[in-house]
Amino acid sequence: MAQTTAPLSEPTTAGASGPEPDLGAVKARQQATWSTGDYAVIGTTLQIVGERLCEAVDLRAGERVLDVAAGNGNASLAAARRWAEVTATDYVGALLDRARERAAADRLAIAFQEADAEALPFEAASFDVVLSTFGVMFTPDQDRAASELLRVCRTGGRIGLANWMPDGFIGQIFRTIGKHVPPPAGVRSPALWGTQARLQELFAGHDLSITPQVFNFRYRSAHHWLDVFKAYYGPAHRAFAALPADGQGALRDDIMDVLARMNRGGSDTLIVPSDYVEVVVTKR
């Protein structure tokens, strides 16, 4: 899942000076945001990313796998299909319910547990592989989240991440939202997880592989994309709800401009490529 209430902003080291943000309050707002809409409607379209990530970490049958900020379970399902022993976590129980439904439909054995990505309730070195697709990148305390991923992964194990890049489609969409509904002051941009420099800081001392990838959003039209995201994607839903009618119209127009500029599907449909990085960290 995408774990945030704050829009992606330009990569920055905000928080290095000035008052420290209340990360606990930010996290509380996150949970409220992701309880709105129904992220699973969008999340299920991203399934291919979880499949690719399991191949990138060279997942083996029987390995112990933890999916962090799992949302509706894309990476969890992909790992379970490869006969791994999978635990899926998220701090929004309703999203895990969606993942349970999908696992049951596919007859896949997955354990589910509500958990905060910044305070994982597992012993050190409990897992061979730790995964997160567009999830852990949105935690307010990035260093703590990365530390938790490393802590629960065994030495020689792998951490696999899919993170949106700051200059890609999703980065542009969240910057557009941020012009209308500013993100919390002092919180580091989630887009930093899509940059080599920040990833090297977060996982210093470990082997790091970063591969650019593209996910194509495929919808009936730009209006269809926006209607779906406005209704079901928590951050977009809350952003529109926070604005007066004229502000909602301005935000809608700006988002439509981004969609029109990036659509490669022509006039009949919407196909928008969105850049992300596929990250594999091997723990030393």
C-alpha contacts under 8 A as a table, 3 or more apart, distances in Angstrom:
res1	aa1	res2	aa2	distance
1	M	39	Y	7.67
1	M	43	G	7.15
1	M	69	A	5.58
1	M	70	A	5.62
1	M	71	G	4.22
1	M	72	N	7.22
1	M	133	T	6.76
1	M	134	F	5.70
1	M	135	G	4.50
2	A	69	A	7.59
2	A	71	G	7.76
2	A	134	F	5.28
2	A	135	G	4.45
2	A	136	V	7.45
2	A	137	M	7.59
2	A	138	F	6.07
3	Q	30	Q	6.64
3	Q	34	W	7.51
3	Q	69	A	7.03
3	Q	134	F	8.00
3	Q	135	G	5.44
3	Q	136	V	6.71
3	Q	137	M	7.48
3	Q	138	F	4.72
3	Q	139	T	6.08
4	T	7	P	7.55
4	T	27	K	7.71
4	T	30	Q	4.99
4	T	33	T	7.58
4	T	34	W	7.74
4	T	138	F	5.29
4	T	139	T	6.72
4	T	140	P	7.79
4	T	235	P	7.28
5	T	26	V	7.65
5	T	29	R	6.42
5	T	30	Q	4.79
5	T	33	T	5.91
5	T	34	W	7.84
5	T	183	P	7.88
5	T	234	G	7.72
5	T	235	P	5.46
6	A	178	G	7.87
6	A	182	P	7.60
6	A	183	P	4.63
6	A	184	P	6.45
6	A	235	P	7.31
7	P	174	F	4.77
7	P	175	R	6.52
7	P	177	I	6.33
7	P	178	G	5.44
7	P	181	V	7.97
7	P	182	P	7.41
7	P	183	P	5.72
7	P	235	P	7.34
8	L	166	P	7.81
8	L	171	G	6.05
8	L	174	F	4.67
8	L	175	R	5.65
8	L	178	G	7.12
8	L	183	P	7.82
8	L	189	S	5.83
8	L	190	P	5.89
8	L	191	A	6.05
9	S	166	P	7.93
9	S	171	G	7.36
9	S	174	F	6.56
9	S	175	R	4.98
9	S	178	G	6.61
9	S	183	P	7.64
9	S	189	S	5.63
9	S	190	P	7.68
9	S	191	A	7.07
10	E	166	P	6.90
10	E	175	R	7.00
10	E	189	S	6.76
10	E	191	A	7.29
11	P	166	P	6.91
11	P	188	R	7.71
11	P	189	S	5.51
11	P	190	P	7.79
11	P	191	A	5.88
11	P	192	L	5.43
12	T	188	R	6.41
12	T	189	S	6.19
12	T	192	L	7.41
13	T	16	A	6.20
13	T	188	R	5.85
13	T	189	S	7.66
14	A	17	S	7.20
14	A	185	A	7.66
14	A	186	G	4.85
14	A	187	V	6.04
14	A	188	R	5.36
14	A	189	S	7.73
15	G	18	G	6.59
15	G	19	P	7.33
15	G	20	E	6.15
15	G	21	P	7.26
15	G	185	A	7.70
15	G	186	G	4.02
15	G	187	V	5.97
15	G	188	R	6.73
16	A	186	G	7.73
17	S	20	E	7.84
18	G	186	G	7.64
19	P	186	G	7.40
20	E	186	G	6.45
21	P	184	P	7.70
21	P	185	A	6.67
21	P	186	G	5.49
21	P	187	V	6.49
22	D	25	A	5.43
22	D	26	V	6.43
23	L	26	V	4.87
23	L	27	K	6.07
23	L	140	P	6.22
23	L	141	D	7.15
23	L	187	V	7.96
24	G	27	K	5.12
24	G	28	A	6.27
25	A	28	A	5.05
25	A	29	R	6.33
26	V	29	R	5.21
26	V	30	Q	6.25
26	V	140	P	7.15
26	V	184	P	7.58
27	K	30	Q	4.87
27	K	31	Q	6.45
27	K	139	T	7.91
27	K	140	P	7.05
28	A	31	Q	5.36
28	A	32	A	6.51
29	R	32	A	5.07
29	R	33	T	6.10
30	Q	33	T	5.03
30	Q	34	W	6.21
31	Q	34	W	5.26
31	Q	35	S	6.19
31	Q	91	Y	7.21
31	Q	92	V	6.41
32	A	35	S	5.19
32	A	36	T	6.87
33	T	36	T	5.51
33	T	234	G	5.20
33	T	235	P	6.25
33	T	238	R	6.65
34	W	37	G	7.32
34	W	38	D	7.91
34	W	39	Y	7.37
34	W	92	V	6.97
34	W	233	Y	7.86
34	W	234	G	5.05
34	W	235	P	7.44
35	S	38	D	7.57
35	S	92	V	6.86
35	S	94	A	7.18
35	S	234	G	7.18
36	T	232	Y	7.42
36	T	233	Y	7.75
36	T	234	G	5.32
36	T	237	H	7.39
36	T	238	R	7.80
37	G	231	A	5.84
37	G	232	Y	3.95
37	G	233	Y	5.74
37	G	234	G	5.43
37	G	237	H	6.76
38	D	41	V	5.98
38	D	42	I	7.86
38	D	95	L	7.96
38	D	231	A	7.85
38	D	232	Y	4.56
38	D	233	Y	6.38
38	D	234	G	7.28
39	Y	42	I	5.44
39	Y	43	G	5.84
39	Y	71	G	7.66
39	Y	72	N	7.70
39	Y	95	L	7.41
39	Y	232	Y	5.59
39	Y	233	Y	5.19
39	Y	234	G	6.76
40	A	43	G	4.62
40	A	44	T	5.77
40	A	71	G	7.28
40	A	72	N	5.45
40	A	95	L	6.91
40	A	98	R	6.74
41	V	44	T	5.96
41	V	45	T	7.48
41	V	232	Y	6.67
42	I	45	T	5.66
42	I	46	L	7.31
42	I	228	V	7.79
42	I	229	F	7.44
42	I	232	Y	7.23
42	I	233	Y	7.04
43	G	46	L	5.38
43	G	47	Q	7.24
43	G	71	G	7.50
43	G	72	N	6.53
43	G	74	N	7.48
44	T	47	Q	5.58
44	T	72	N	7.24
44	T	74	N	6.97
45	T	48	I	7.78
46	L	49	V	5.71
46	L	50	G	7.45
46	L	74	N	7.24
46	L	215	F	7.84
47	Q	50	G	5.47
47	Q	51	E	6.64
47	Q	74	N	5.12
47	Q	75	A	7.51
48	I	51	E	5.04
48	I	52	R	6.17
49	V	52	R	5.15
49	V	53	L	6.11
49	V	74	N	7.70
49	V	75	A	7.69
49	V	133	T	7.27
49	V	162	A	7.43
49	V	215	F	7.51
50	G	53	L	5.06
50	G	54	C	6.31
50	G	74	N	5.26
50	G	75	A	4.13
50	G	76	S	7.74
50	G	77	L	7.99
50	G	78	A	5.91
50	G	133	T	6.66
51	E	54	C	5.37
51	E	55	E	6.58
51	E	74	N	7.80
51	E	75	A	6.73
51	E	78	A	5.22
51	E	79	A	7.78
52	R	55	E	5.18
52	R	56	A	6.15
53	L	56	A	4.86
53	L	57	V	6.35
53	L	75	A	7.46
53	L	160	G	6.42
53	L	161	L	7.24
53	L	162	A	7.27
53	L	278	E	6.93
54	C	57	V	5.41
54	C	58	D	6.24
54	C	59	L	5.57
54	C	75	A	7.29
54	C	78	A	6.72
54	C	79	A	6.28
54	C	160	G	7.74
55	E	58	D	4.85
55	E	59	L	6.24
56	A	59	L	7.80
56	A	160	G	7.57
56	A	278	E	7.80
56	A	280	V	7.14
57	V	129	V	7.91
57	V	158	R	6.50
57	V	159	I	7.55
57	V	160	G	6.17
57	V	280	V	6.30
59	L	63	E	7.37
59	L	79	A	7.39
59	L	82	R	7.39
59	L	84	A	7.82
59	L	129	V	7.80
60	R	63	E	5.79
60	R	82	R	7.14
60	R	83	W	7.76
60	R	84	A	6.84
61	A	82	R	5.77
61	A	83	W	4.71
61	A	84	A	4.86
62	G	83	W	5.98
62	G	84	A	4.54
62	G	85	E	5.88
63	E	84	A	5.02
63	E	85	E	5.92
63	E	127	F	7.74
63	E	128	D	5.92
63	E	129	V	7.22
64	R	84	A	6.19
64	R	85	E	4.83
64	R	86	V	6.13
64	R	126	S	7.68
64	R	127	F	4.96
64	R	128	D	5.19
64	R	129	V	6.37
65	V	79	A	7.42
65	V	84	A	6.60
65	V	85	E	5.92
65	V	86	V	4.75
65	V	87	T	6.22
65	V	127	F	5.69
65	V	128	D	6.12
65	V	129	V	4.79
65	V	130	V	5.69
65	V	131	L	7.40
66	L	76	S	7.85
66	L	86	V	5.95
66	L	87	T	4.94
66	L	88	A	5.99
66	L	89	T	7.53
66	L	127	F	6.53
66	L	129	V	6.43
66	L	130	V	4.75
66	L	131	L	6.12
67	D	70	A	5.40
67	D	73	G	7.93
67	D	75	A	6.59
67	D	76	S	5.88
67	D	86	V	7.46
67	D	87	T	6.24
67	D	88	A	4.75
67	D	89	T	6.04
67	D	130	V	5.95
67	D	131	L	4.73
67	D	132	S	5.66
68	V	88	A	6.55
68	V	89	T	5.30
68	V	90	D	6.38
68	V	117	A	6.22
68	V	130	V	7.23
68	V	131	L	6.11
68	V	132	S	5.16
68	V	135	G	7.07
68	V	136	V	6.65
69	A	88	A	7.87
69	A	89	T	5.78
69	A	90	D	4.41
69	A	91	Y	7.07
69	A	116	D	7.85
69	A	117	A	6.45
69	A	132	S	6.36
69	A	133	T	7.84
69	A	135	G	4.94
69	A	136	V	5.92
70	A	73	G	5.08
70	A	74	N	7.13
70	A	75	A	7.08
70	A	76	S	7.07
70	A	88	A	5.86
70	A	89	T	5.61
70	A	90	D	5.50
70	A	96	L	7.56
70	A	132	S	6.55
70	A	133	T	7.28
70	A	135	G	6.86
71	G	74	N	7.68
71	G	89	T	7.85
71	G	90	D	6.13
71	G	92	V	7.78
71	G	95	L	5.15
71	G	96	L	6.16
71	G	99	A	7.18
71	G	135	G	7.74
72	N	95	L	5.24
72	N	96	L	5.78
72	N	97	D	7.60
72	N	98	R	5.31
72	N	99	A	4.22
72	N	100	R	7.97
73	G	76	S	4.92
73	G	77	L	5.85
73	G	88	A	7.01
73	G	96	L	7.29
73	G	98	R	7.89
73	G	99	A	4.85
73	G	102	R	7.93
74	N	77	L	5.41
74	N	78	A	6.31
74	N	133	T	7.78
75	A	78	A	5.04
75	A	79	A	6.11
75	A	131	L	6.92
75	A	132	S	7.10
75	A	133	T	6.77
76	S	79	A	5.20
76	S	80	A	6.13
76	S	86	V	6.40
76	S	87	T	7.32
76	S	88	A	6.07
76	S	110	I	7.39
77	L	80	A	5.08
77	L	81	R	6.14
77	L	103	A	6.66
77	L	108	L	7.34
77	L	110	I	7.93
78	A	81	R	5.22
78	A	82	R	6.74
79	A	82	R	5.19
79	A	83	W	6.82
79	A	84	A	5.72
79	A	86	V	6.84
80	A	83	W	5.05
80	A	84	A	5.17
80	A	85	E	6.77
80	A	86	V	6.16
80	A	108	L	6.18
80	A	109	A	6.77
80	A	110	I	6.88
81	R	84	A	7.45
81	R	108	L	7.10
85	E	109	A	7.80
85	E	110	I	7.18
86	V	109	A	7.53
86	V	110	I	5.19
86	V	111	A	6.25
87	T	110	I	5.82
87	T	111	A	4.60
87	T	112	F	5.73
87	T	113	Q	7.35
88	A	96	L	7.76
88	A	110	I	6.97
88	A	111	A	6.14
88	A	112	F	4.89
88	A	113	Q	6.35
89	T	96	L	7.36
89	T	112	F	5.97
89	T	113	Q	5.01
89	T	114	E	5.34
89	T	115	A	5.53
89	T	116	D	7.91
90	D	93	G	6.86
90	D	95	L	7.44
90	D	96	L	6.65
90	D	113	Q	7.06
90	D	114	E	5.15
90	D	115	A	5.31
90	D	116	D	6.55
90	D	117	A	7.43
91	Y	114	E	5.10
91	Y	115	A	4.92
91	Y	116	D	5.24
91	Y	117	A	7.69
92	V	95	L	5.69
92	V	96	L	6.91
92	V	114	E	6.86
93	G	96	L	5.14
93	G	97	D	6.34
93	G	114	E	6.12
94	A	97	D	5.03
94	A	98	R	6.67
95	L	98	R	5.19
95	L	99	A	6.53
96	L	99	A	4.87
96	L	100	R	6.12
96	L	112	F	6.88
96	L	113	Q	7.92
96	L	114	E	7.74
97	D	100	R	4.99
97	D	101	E	6.36
98	R	101	E	5.16
98	R	102	R	6.46
99	A	102	R	5.11
99	A	103	A	6.15
100	R	103	A	5.07
100	R	104	A	6.06
100	R	110	I	7.94
100	R	112	F	7.63
101	E	104	A	5.19
101	E	105	A	6.20
102	R	105	A	5.11
102	R	106	D	6.33
103	A	106	D	5.21
103	A	107	R	5.83
103	A	108	L	4.96
103	A	109	A	6.96
103	A	110	I	6.98
104	A	107	R	4.81
104	A	108	L	6.20
104	A	109	A	7.96
105	A	108	L	7.85
115	A	119	A	7.31
115	A	120	L	6.01
115	A	121	P	6.84
116	D	119	A	5.28
116	D	120	L	5.86
117	A	120	L	5.66
117	A	136	V	6.58
117	A	139	T	7.32
117	A	145	A	5.96
117	A	148	E	7.33
118	E	139	T	7.41
118	E	141	D	7.30
118	E	144	R	5.78
118	E	145	A	4.53
118	E	148	E	6.28
119	A	145	A	7.69
119	A	148	E	6.79
120	L	148	E	6.61
120	L	152	V	7.95
122	F	126	S	6.70
122	F	152	V	6.60
123	E	126	S	5.67
123	E	152	V	6.31
124	A	151	R	5.21
124	A	152	V	4.46
124	A	153	C	6.92
124	A	154	R	7.41
125	A	128	D	7.65
125	A	151	R	6.25
125	A	152	V	4.52
125	A	153	C	4.58
125	A	154	R	3.90
125	A	155	T	7.12
126	S	152	V	5.35
126	S	153	C	6.14
126	S	154	R	6.48
127	F	130	V	6.73
127	F	152	V	6.10
127	F	153	C	4.96
127	F	154	R	5.96
127	F	157	G	7.56
128	D	153	C	5.89
128	D	154	R	5.75
128	D	156	G	7.94
128	D	157	G	4.81
128	D	158	R	6.59
129	V	153	C	6.44
129	V	157	G	5.69
129	V	158	R	4.91
129	V	159	I	5.70
129	V	160	G	7.47
130	V	149	L	6.78
130	V	152	V	7.96
130	V	153	C	6.48
130	V	158	R	6.46
130	V	159	I	4.69
130	V	160	G	6.21
131	L	159	I	5.81
131	L	160	G	4.73
131	L	161	L	5.81
132	S	135	G	5.61
132	S	136	V	6.11
132	S	160	G	6.52
132	S	161	L	5.01
132	S	162	A	6.50
133	T	136	V	7.57
133	T	161	L	5.69
133	T	162	A	4.60
133	T	163	N	6.76
134	F	137	M	6.24
134	F	138	F	7.61
134	F	161	L	7.56
134	F	162	A	5.56
134	F	163	N	5.21
134	F	164	W	6.79
135	G	138	F	5.92
135	G	139	T	7.77
135	G	163	N	7.93
136	V	139	T	5.58
136	V	145	A	7.01
137	M	142	Q	7.34
137	M	163	N	6.46
137	M	190	P	5.47
137	M	191	A	7.59
137	M	193	W	5.74
138	F	142	Q	7.96
138	F	190	P	5.10
139	T	142	Q	5.90
139	T	145	A	6.83
139	T	190	P	7.51
140	P	187	V	6.28
140	P	188	R	7.01
141	D	144	R	5.53
141	D	145	A	6.29
142	Q	145	A	5.13
142	Q	146	A	6.20
142	Q	188	R	7.73
142	Q	202	L	7.82
143	D	146	A	5.23
143	D	147	S	6.09
143	D	202	L	6.18
144	R	147	S	4.99
144	R	148	E	6.21
145	A	148	E	5.11
145	A	149	L	6.40
146	A	149	L	5.12
146	A	150	L	6.35
146	A	202	L	6.07
146	A	203	F	7.16
147	S	150	L	5.17
147	S	151	R	6.03
147	S	202	L	7.84
148	E	151	R	4.93
148	E	152	V	6.31
149	L	152	V	5.73
149	L	153	C	6.39
149	L	159	I	7.28
150	L	153	C	5.24
150	L	154	R	7.88
150	L	159	I	7.71
150	L	283	K	7.02
151	R	154	R	7.62
153	C	157	G	5.94
153	C	158	R	7.16
153	C	159	I	7.43
153	C	283	K	7.38
154	R	157	G	5.15
154	R	283	K	7.17
155	T	283	K	5.26
155	T	284	R	5.47
156	G	282	T	6.02
156	G	283	K	5.11
156	G	284	R	5.78
157	G	282	T	5.78
157	G	283	K	5.63
158	R	280	V	6.50
158	R	281	V	5.49
158	R	282	T	4.56
158	R	283	K	6.21
159	I	279	V	7.80
159	I	280	V	5.59
159	I	281	V	4.90
159	I	282	T	6.44
159	I	283	K	7.67
160	G	278	E	7.36
160	G	279	V	5.57
160	G	280	V	4.63
160	G	281	V	6.48
161	L	277	V	7.88
161	L	278	E	5.88
161	L	279	V	4.92
161	L	280	V	6.54
162	A	276	Y	6.63
162	A	277	V	5.74
162	A	278	E	4.81
162	A	279	V	6.28
163	N	191	A	7.74
163	N	193	W	6.11
163	N	194	G	5.25
163	N	276	Y	5.42
163	N	277	V	5.37
163	N	278	E	6.81
163	N	279	V	7.85
164	W	168	G	7.20
164	W	170	I	6.74
164	W	171	G	6.90
164	W	191	A	6.52
164	W	193	W	7.58
164	W	194	G	5.50
164	W	274	S	7.80
164	W	275	D	6.35
164	W	276	Y	4.19
164	W	277	V	6.40
165	M	168	G	5.44
165	M	170	I	7.70
165	M	171	G	6.33
165	M	191	A	5.95
165	M	192	L	7.88
165	M	193	W	7.64
165	M	194	G	4.33
165	M	195	T	6.78
165	M	275	D	5.81
165	M	276	Y	4.87
165	M	277	V	6.54
166	P	170	I	7.66
166	P	171	G	4.57
166	P	172	Q	7.27
166	P	191	A	4.91
166	P	192	L	7.23
166	P	194	G	6.39
166	P	195	T	7.67
167	D	171	G	5.55
167	D	172	Q	6.36
167	D	275	D	7.81
168	G	171	G	5.24
168	G	172	Q	6.24
168	G	274	S	5.35
168	G	275	D	4.86
168	G	276	Y	7.30
169	F	172	Q	5.12
169	F	173	I	6.18
169	F	262	M	7.57
169	F	272	V	7.55
169	F	273	P	6.90
169	F	274	S	4.75
169	F	275	D	6.79
170	I	173	I	4.94
170	I	174	F	6.19
170	I	274	S	6.38
170	I	275	D	7.99
171	G	174	F	5.35
171	G	175	R	6.18
171	G	191	A	6.92
172	Q	175	R	5.07
172	Q	176	T	6.09
172	Q	258	V	7.49
173	I	176	T	5.05
173	I	177	I	6.31
173	I	255	I	6.60
173	I	258	V	7.15
174	F	177	I	4.93
174	F	178	G	5.97
175	R	178	G	4.84
175	R	179	K	6.47
176	T	179	K	5.37
176	T	180	H	7.19
176	T	251	L	7.64
176	T	254	D	6.84
176	T	255	I	6.76
177	I	180	H	5.44
177	I	181	V	5.99
177	I	182	P	7.67
177	I	236	A	7.79
177	I	239	A	7.26
177	I	251	L	6.87
177	I	255	I	7.93
178	G	181	V	4.93
178	G	182	P	4.59
178	G	183	P	6.13
179	K	182	P	6.05
180	H	247	G	7.52
180	H	251	L	6.65
181	V	239	A	6.29
181	V	242	A	7.77
181	V	243	L	7.98
183	P	187	V	7.92
184	P	187	V	6.10
188	R	192	L	7.65
189	S	192	L	5.80
190	P	193	W	5.94
190	P	194	G	7.91
191	A	194	G	5.32
191	A	195	T	7.27
192	L	195	T	5.31
192	L	198	R	5.76
192	L	199	L	7.71
193	W	196	Q	7.85
193	W	198	R	6.18
193	W	199	L	5.98
194	G	198	R	7.85
194	G	199	L	7.56
194	G	276	Y	6.77
194	G	277	V	5.99
195	T	198	R	5.67
195	T	199	L	6.32
196	Q	199	L	5.17
196	Q	200	Q	6.09
196	Q	210	I	7.45
197	A	200	Q	5.28
197	A	201	E	6.49
198	R	201	E	5.01
198	R	202	L	6.19
199	L	202	L	5.05
199	L	203	F	6.04
200	Q	203	F	5.34
200	Q	204	A	5.36
200	Q	208	L	7.53
201	E	204	A	5.24
203	F	206	H	5.86
203	F	208	L	7.62
203	F	281	V	7.49
205	G	284	R	7.30
206	H	281	V	6.64
206	H	282	T	6.07
206	H	283	K	5.33
206	H	284	R	5.42
207	D	281	V	5.59
207	D	282	T	5.03
207	D	283	K	6.67
207	D	284	R	7.22
208	L	279	V	7.22
208	L	280	V	5.93
208	L	281	V	4.63
208	L	282	T	6.51
209	S	279	V	5.70
209	S	280	V	5.12
209	S	281	V	6.40
210	I	277	V	6.29
210	I	278	E	5.77
210	I	279	V	4.65
210	I	280	V	6.62
211	T	277	V	5.54
211	T	278	E	5.04
211	T	279	V	6.41
212	P	275	D	7.04
212	P	276	Y	5.97
212	P	277	V	4.54
212	P	278	E	6.16
213	Q	275	D	5.88
213	Q	276	Y	5.31
213	Q	277	V	5.67
213	Q	278	E	6.48
214	V	273	P	6.09
214	V	274	S	5.44
214	V	275	D	4.57
214	V	276	Y	5.96
215	F	273	P	5.69
215	F	274	S	5.20
215	F	275	D	6.49
215	F	276	Y	7.42
216	N	271	I	6.17
216	N	272	V	5.40
216	N	273	P	4.30
216	N	274	S	6.01
217	F	270	L	7.50
217	F	271	I	5.56
217	F	272	V	5.10
217	F	273	P	6.28
217	F	274	S	7.28
218	R	269	T	7.83
218	R	270	L	5.62
218	R	271	I	4.69
218	R	272	V	6.73
219	Y	222	A	7.28
219	Y	224	H	6.43
219	Y	225	W	5.83
219	Y	269	T	6.54
219	Y	270	L	5.07
219	Y	271	I	6.69
220	R	224	H	5.84
220	R	225	W	7.39
220	R	268	D	7.73
220	R	269	T	4.93
220	R	270	L	5.76
221	S	224	H	5.01
221	S	225	W	6.35
221	S	268	D	7.26
221	S	269	T	4.84
221	S	270	L	4.74
222	A	225	W	5.13
222	A	226	L	6.26
222	A	256	M	6.73
222	A	259	L	6.13
222	A	260	A	7.24
222	A	269	T	7.76
222	A	270	L	5.95
223	H	226	L	5.18
223	H	227	D	6.00
223	H	256	M	7.69
224	H	227	D	5.13
224	H	228	V	6.13
225	W	228	V	5.30
225	W	229	F	6.20
226	L	229	F	5.15
226	L	230	K	5.84
226	L	252	R	7.93
226	L	255	I	7.88
226	L	256	M	7.78
227	D	230	K	5.16
227	D	231	A	6.12
228	V	231	A	5.27
228	V	232	Y	5.90
228	V	233	Y	7.52
229	F	232	Y	5.29
229	F	233	Y	4.80
229	F	236	A	6.29
229	F	237	H	7.20
230	K	233	Y	6.12
230	K	234	G	7.95
230	K	236	A	5.25
230	K	237	H	4.76
230	K	240	F	7.33
231	A	236	A	7.91
231	A	237	H	5.85
232	Y	237	H	6.73
233	Y	236	A	5.57
233	Y	237	H	5.89
234	G	237	H	5.01
234	G	238	R	6.02
235	P	238	R	5.23
235	P	239	A	5.99
236	A	239	A	5.03
236	A	240	F	6.24
237	H	240	F	5.54
237	H	241	A	6.26
238	R	241	A	4.94
238	R	242	A	6.08
239	A	242	A	5.22
239	A	243	L	6.77
240	F	243	L	5.46
240	F	248	Q	5.58
240	F	251	L	7.75
241	A	244	P	7.77
243	L	246	D	7.77
243	L	247	G	5.28
243	L	248	Q	5.63
244	P	247	G	5.16
244	P	248	Q	6.13
245	A	248	Q	5.11
245	A	249	G	6.34
246	D	249	G	5.07
246	D	250	A	6.32
247	G	250	A	5.08
247	G	251	L	6.21
248	Q	251	L	5.14
248	Q	252	R	6.06
249	G	252	R	5.08
249	G	253	D	6.16
250	A	253	D	5.14
250	A	254	D	6.25
251	L	254	D	5.16
251	L	255	I	6.20
252	R	255	I	5.22
252	R	256	M	6.10
253	D	256	M	5.07
253	D	257	D	6.24
254	D	257	D	5.09
254	D	258	V	6.59
255	I	258	V	5.16
255	I	259	L	6.32
256	M	259	L	5.00
256	M	260	A	6.04
257	D	260	A	5.13
257	D	261	R	6.13
258	V	261	R	5.17
258	V	262	M	6.22
259	L	262	M	5.34
259	L	263	N	5.76
259	L	272	V	7.37
260	A	263	N	5.42
262	M	272	V	5.81
262	M	273	P	7.50
263	N	266	G	6.87
263	N	270	L	5.82
263	N	271	I	5.41
263	N	272	V	4.82
263	N	273	P	7.83
264	R	270	L	7.03
264	R	271	I	5.43
264	R	272	V	6.13
265	G	268	D	6.82
265	G	269	T	5.30
265	G	270	L	4.92
265	G	271	I	4.71
265	G	272	V	7.45
266	G	269	T	6.29
266	G	270	L	7.16
267	S	270	L	7.88
